[in-house]
Amino acid sequence: MSLKILTDSLQSNAGTSERIYTFNTVVTGRCNVKCSYCHFYATRNRRQVAYDISDEQFAVYMGFIKRWTEIVSGKTSYRFSGGDPMVLGDRLFELAETGYRMTGIKPFMLTAGLKLNQDWVRKARQAPFSHVFVSVENPIDPDKFAPDPMRVIEAIREFNSPELPILAGVCVVPSHLYARLDEICDWFYEKIGHIPLICEVNYAPYESPSGTELEELGASVERTLKKFFNKTPLNLFSSVVPEYAYGSIDPYLSDLGLENSHGITSENFDEKISEMLDHIDAVNYPRLQCNRTECSWHQFCTNTKWYWQGDGRNPPELKLSDYCRHKKVISSAFARALLDPSFVESASPIDLDASQWTPRPVLNRN
């Protein structure tokens, strides 16, 4: 087997992927935790957004989603996020009922899980949620302002059920823990039998990793793949290597925020749907043009998540260079673990001259 088999297999999915649209519906700007790397508050004043979505705005968003399902092909879902939706108390269940009644689709939700208890779960099981994703801190060096990961995992183990699946959703691994990724995955697998989506710290709280940290990342990704590839689904750093994380699924996430930056009203659904479809790639996954065609992974760098092209605090030159470095290290680890243990990425240097990249303008990051 060779690297070409891997890249040819990935490339064969191009143009045949199933599109899945998820609307991230922000139902509150309030949160009961203060994770230091939170992307939501990285670009917002916490006090200024400490309010909840109005019934009127929520109804407009649900009408928009309903109309979307009528005229856009592909699978559509929506989730409640924030802030943390659990701070809404019983109103959260009322919103779920309204959303399901208007769209015919059960929402899911993202939470830090601080208020995950028997009373909440009892009420949630009676509401039309499809599932609950709980963000869980890494167990080795958790953020001191986030919920204790052991407590959250114990709650997931106690309350997860077929009636209301409660699952570990996202685990953020900062660059100083890249070397211990496999230990973190070991812990999750031992505790709950699966591994959450693993992602890097990104958006404005992002810090560029050292060369040593990236080398350690490659080795730990390789160890993780060898341990778990045939045991449980893995979603490792999907913003860098979506081709491995999603395969033939092509996910698109769009925000429906408290600020209604899209300007959606009950009178302009079709107009706004057309606008969103026209710009969904440019807004969320802007195209890249990289001139280093000799790179083994060049064909998979046509688009990136918008924050890899600059995030307000970290300039595009830095983020694009780091994207390239992450891409090569993680992709090479996949090649070594699954195809050829002796594979080494050597087609081009890992330190990228950022002038080689030409990102298209990001129109609106919402």
N, C-alpha and C positions, 0 to 999 in steps of 0.2 A: 504494500500500500504506500501511497505517497501523498504529499501535501496537495498535489493537483486534484486528487480524488476528493479531498475535503472541500477545496474551493469550488470545484465543479459541482459538487452536490449542493452546496449553499447557493451557488449562482442559479441552479436549475429552478429554485423557488421563485426567482424574480418574475413578477408579472402574474403569478398564480396564487399569491397569498390571499387569504381570507381577511377582509378588513373588519376590524372590530372598533367601533367608536364608543368611547366612554366619556360621559360628561361629568366632570368634577364639580359638583354643585356645593358651593360653600354656603352652609346654612348658618354659620356663626363666625364672628371674629374673636370670640372669647375662647380661652383655653385655661385648663386648671393645672398645667405643667409649664415649665420654662426651659425646655431643652436648648442648650446653648447654640446648637447648629441649625435651629429651625429655619427653614427657608421662607415660611409664611411671614414671619415677623422680621426677617432680614431686610425686607423692602417695605415694611409697613410700621407705623407707630402703633405699638400695642394698645395704647389707650384710645387712639382715634378710631380703631376698628373694633372696639369692645361692644359690639352690638350684634343683633341677630337679624336674619333675613325676615322681611315683612311677608305677611300672607299674600299680599298682592304680587310682590316680585316672585315669590315661589310659584304661584299659580301661572304666571307668565312663563317661567322656565319650564314647568311641566307641560304646558301647552306647546312650547317650542319643541321639546323632546318628542311629544306625540306626533307633531307634524313631521319631524325629521324621520321617524320610523315609517311614515306613510310614503315618503318620496325618495329616500336614500337607501340604496341597497347595502347589504352588509348587516352585521349584528350590532345592536345598540344596547348599551347599559348606562346606568348613571349611579353615582355614589354620593353620599353625604360626607362632607369633610369640613374642615375649619382652619384654624382653631380646633376645638374638639367638640363634635356633635353631642357628646354625652352631657355637656353642661346645659343643654336645652331641657333636660328633665322630661316630663311627660309630653311636652310639645313635640319632641322628636318622633314619638310614635304617631302623633297626629299628622305630622308631615309625611311619614311613610304611608299612612292610609290614604292621604290626599294624592300623593304621587302615584301610588298603585292604581287608584281609581281613575286618575286622569290619563295615565300612559299605558296601563295594562302590563307594566314591567315592575317587578319588585326591585327596590333599591338595595344596595349594600352600603356599608359605611366603613370609614377609617377612624380609628381612635387610638389614643395612648393607653386606654384601658384602666385608668386610675379608679373609675367608679364601677368597674365590672364586679357586680355582686349578685347574690341570689335574687333579690327583689327586681333589679334591673333586667336580668335575664328572663325572669318570669314574664314581665311585661313585653319584652322584646320578642319572645316566642309567640305572643299573641298578635304582634304586628307583622305586616307583610315584608319583612326583610329577607333577602335571599341568603345573606351571610354577613359576617362581621370580620373585618381584618384588623388585627391589633398590631401596632408597631411595637417591637420589642428591642430593648437595648442589648448590645452585645454583653455577654456575661463576664468578660475578662477585665474590661475597664469601662464600665457604664458611665454615661454622662450623669454627673451628680445631681442635675436638676430634672432628670427624667425619672419615671417610675422604676422601681426596683425590678429587674428582669425576672428574678426568681418568683416574686409575688405575681407578676403578670402571667408567667408560664403556668404557675399553679392554678390560677383562675381559668386559663384556657383549658387545662386538663380537666378541671372540675365541671366546667359549664359547656364545653363543646358537645354538640348533639346533632343527630340528623334533622331534628326540628329547627335548629338554628346553628348552623356551622359557625364556630368561632375559631378563627385560624390565625396563626402568626403571619403577619402580612409583610413587614419590611424590617430588616435589621441593617442599620448603618454601621459600616466598618471604617473608622478613620485611618489615615495612611500609616500612623505609627503602629497599627495593629495588623497591617497587611501580612506580616510574617506568621500571624497566628489565625489566619482565616480557617484553616482546617480544624483547629481546636474549637473555634466558635461553632462551626458546622457540626462537629462531634457532639457538642453540648446540646444543641437543638435536637439532633436526631435521637439522642439518648432520652431526652425529656418528653418529646412529643411525636417522634417518629417521622418527622419531615423537617425540611430546612426552608426558612422563609426566603423571600427575595432579598438578596444581598446587594447593597449599593454603597457607593462611596459618598463621603460628605461632598455635597455640591452646592450650587447656587452661590450666593455671596459668602457664606461661611467657608468656602473651599480654600484649602491651602495646598500649594504645589508639593508633591511628594519628592523626596530625595531619590537619587539614583539607586541607592541601597534599598530603600523601601520598595521601589518598583521591582528590583531583582527578587526581593523576598516575596512580593506579590505573585510573580510568575511561578516560583517554586511552590507556594502554598495553594495556588489554583490547581497546579498539576497534582499535588497530593490529594486535594479535595475531590477532584475528578476521579482519580483512581479508587478512592474509598467509596464514593457514593454514586457514580455514574449509572450503575446497574441496580441501585437500591431505591432511589427516590428522585423525583424531578428536581432539577437544579436550575435556578435562575440567578446567575452570577453576573453582576455589573451590566445589566441589560442596556443601560444608556451608552455603553461602550461597544458591546458586542451583541446587539439585538438578534443577529442571525443565529446565534447559539441559544439565546434565551427563549426565542419565540418560534423559530423554525418557519413553518408555512403560515403562521398567524401574523398579521400586520396590524398592530394596535395603534390607535390614535386617541390621545387624551386632549380634551378641550375644557377650559375653565368656564364655568358660569359663576362669576364672583359676586360678592356683595355689592361691588361698585357698578356692576352691569356695564363693563367697558365695551361690550359689543353693541350696546344700544338696542337691545331686543325689546320689542313691545308686542302686544297682542295683535297689532295691525301689520307687522312687517315680518312675519315668520319666514315666508318664502324668500324674501329679499335677503335676510340674514343667513338663511341656510345656504343660499347661493354664494354669498360672500365667504362664508366659512369654508365651504368646499373648495372654492377657488384658491384660498390662501392657507389651507390647513397644513400643507407641507412647509410653506415659507415661514409660517408663524411658529410652528412647533418643531419642525424637522427641516431647517433650512439646508439648502444644497451646498456642497463644498466642491471646489475644483482644486485637486492636488496634482501637481506636475511630476511628482515622484512615482512615475508609472512602473518602475522596477520593483517597487515594494510588493511583497507577496500578498498583502491585504488591501491593495489599492482599490480593487473593484468593490470592496465593501465599505468604502468611505464616501459614498456619494451624498449621504445625508447624515446629520447628527442632531441630537437634541439641542435646542437653541442655546442652553447654558454652556455648552462646550465651545461656543463662539463668543464668549464674554458674558459676564453676568452683572455688570455694574461696578463691582469691586475689583474683579480680576479681569485684566484687559484681554482682548481677543488673541493677541500674540501668545500670551502665556497659556490660555486655555486650549488653543488649537495645538500648540506644541505638546502639552500634557495629554491631550486626547490621543495624539499620535503615539506617544510613549505608552500609555495605558493599552491602546489597541494592539500594539505589537507584542507587548509582554503577555497579555491575556490570551490573544490568539495563538501565540507560539506555545503557550502552556497547553491549550487544547490540542494542538498538533502533536506535541510530545506525549501527552497522556493517552490520546485516542488512536494515533497513527504511527508515529516514529519517535521513539525515545531519544534519538540522537539529533532531532531537528533543532536547528539554530537559525533564528532570523538574522540574516546577514546581507540581505539585498541592499539595504541602505542604513545609514546611521540612525540610532534611536533618537538623537538630539536633532530635532527638526528646525530648519530655518523657516520661521513663520511666514516669511515673505513668499514662500512657495504656495501658500494657501490663499485662495480668493473666496471668502464667504460671501454669499448673497446677503443683502440687507434683511434684517429681521423686521417685519412690518409692524407687529404688535404682539407683545408677549403676555398681555392680559395680566 
